[in-house]
Amino acid sequence: MTQPVASGKLTTAPGKSGCPINMTVELLGDRWSLIVVRDIMFSGATHFRELLAGSMEGIASNVLASRLAKLVDAGLLTRDDDPSHRQKVEYHLTEAAIQLVPVLANLGAWGARWLDTTPELTIRAELLAAGGPSLWDRFMAELRDIHLHGAPAPPDGVLAELTAAYEEVARREAAAGA
């Protein structure tokens, strides 16, 4: 059960301690929550079926539904009616989720350095790390336009650059493996 906390804060369950690291890990440290945020942030997917079909890690539908509900309840995502279809909903990042860009960039950079990762899935982390705070700020501004203001993703934005780099490395890897 979640409880409201001080104004301007996310809605979370009481933690085992009031330590900021502990509270963050309790909210985002399960197997899927950050992956769902990552997928919405980097894939442009906003519908349940898109997120389910696009999951590289193979998230189960009941787990996805549970994590989406948890992230909405906490205030990291909004659940909005899809104007194009009465029975569909869209999930959008909130400001709190958008502010996770530096965290995800640093997690990705750490993983790229210390773990055995694949080149096509590592390139975005490397580019985000190399771009540093100025790139993160541009990306967060772009995400605000998309998720908070309903603007389309710009064809020349950070997300487009990261996606193009991923697709180029994936093409090279496929050609090398063929």
Secondary structure, DSSP 8 states (H G I E B T S, - for coil): --B--STTS--B---SS--HHHHHHHHH-SSSHHHHHHHHHHH---SHHHHHHT-TT---HHHHHHHHHHHHHHTSEEEEE-TT-TT-EEEEE-HHHHTTHHHHHHHHHHHHHHS---HHHHHHHHHHHHHHHHHHHHHHHHHIIIIIT-----TTSHHHHHHHHHHHHHHHHHHHH-
